[in-house]
């Protein structure tokens, strides 16, 4: 699950009362992901410049990717997996 946010106000991402302005959306905040991450690219209704993942249980760190960088990482991973089979 994800929602569009604004990178400069990302510190408020967990504050349910904070409202992001649609004209300023530049980041997808992915707060729940299961399975293959490439599926996120298929499900996102539109591209934004940034993607933010937050793994609360693992290390509580934010993971920032550009949309293009994330696509590249997915492509590299898929290529490596296809070479193994």
C-alpha positions as CSV (number, residue, x, y, z in Angstrom):
1,X,0.0,0.0,0.0
2,X,1.2,3.4,-0.8
3,X,0.1,7.0,-0.9
4,X,1.5,10.1,-2.7
5,X,3.3,12.7,-0.5
6,X,5.7,15.6,-0.8
7,X,9.4,14.9,-0.1
8,X,10.0,18.1,1.7
9,X,7.3,17.2,4.2
10,X,8.1,13.5,4.5
11,X,8.8,13.8,8.2
12,X,5.0,14.1,8.7
13,X,4.3,10.9,6.7
14,X,3.1,9.0,9.8
15,X,1.0,11.9,11.0
16,X,-2.6,11.1,9.9
17,X,-3.7,14.6,10.5
18,X,-1.1,16.1,8.1
19,X,-2.5,16.9,4.6
20,X,-0.4,16.9,1.5
21,X,-1.2,19.2,-1.4
22,X,-1.9,17.2,-4.6
23,X,-0.1,19.8,-6.7
24,X,3.1,19.2,-4.7
25,X,3.1,15.4,-4.8
26,X,6.6,14.1,-5.8
27,X,7.0,10.9,-3.8
28,X,5.2,7.6,-3.3
29,X,5.4,6.5,0.3
30,X,5.2,2.7,0.4
31,X,4.2,1.7,3.9
32,X,3.2,-1.9,3.2
33,X,4.8,-4.2,0.6
34,X,4.7,-7.9,0.3
35,X,6.2,-10.0,-2.5
36,X,8.0,-8.8,-5.5
37,X,8.8,-5.1,-5.4
38,X,8.5,-4.8,-9.2
39,X,4.7,-5.2,-8.7
40,X,4.7,-1.7,-7.1
41,X,5.7,-0.2,-10.5
42,X,2.7,-1.9,-12.1
43,X,0.2,-0.8,-9.4
44,X,1.2,2.8,-8.9
45,X,-1.4,4.8,-10.8
46,X,1.1,7.4,-11.9
47,X,4.9,8.0,-11.8
48,X,6.4,10.4,-9.3
49,X,10.0,11.5,-8.9
50,X,10.7,9.6,-5.7
51,X,9.8,6.4,-3.9
52,X,10.1,6.1,-0.1
53,X,10.1,2.7,1.7
54,X,10.1,2.5,5.5
55,X,10.9,-0.8,7.1
56,X,9.7,-0.3,10.7
57,X,10.5,-3.7,12.0
58,X,13.9,-4.2,10.4
59,X,15.9,-1.1,11.1
60,X,13.4,1.8,11.2
61,X,15.3,3.6,8.3
62,X,13.9,5.3,5.3
63,X,14.9,4.0,1.9
64,X,14.7,6.7,-0.8
65,X,14.9,5.9,-4.5
66,X,14.3,7.9,-7.6
67,X,11.6,6.3,-9.8
68,X,14.3,5.7,-12.5
69,X,16.7,4.3,-10.0
70,X,14.1,1.9,-8.6
71,X,13.2,0.8,-12.1
72,X,16.9,0.2,-12.8
73,X,17.3,-1.8,-9.6
74,X,14.3,-4.0,-10.5
75,X,15.7,-4.6,-14.0
76,X,19.1,-5.6,-12.7
77,X,17.6,-7.9,-10.1
78,X,15.4,-9.6,-12.8
79,X,18.4,-10.0,-15.1
80,X,20.5,-11.6,-12.3
81,X,17.6,-14.0,-11.4
82,X,17.2,-15.0,-15.1
83,X,20.9,-15.9,-15.3
84,X,20.6,-18.2,-12.3
85,X,17.9,-20.3,-13.9
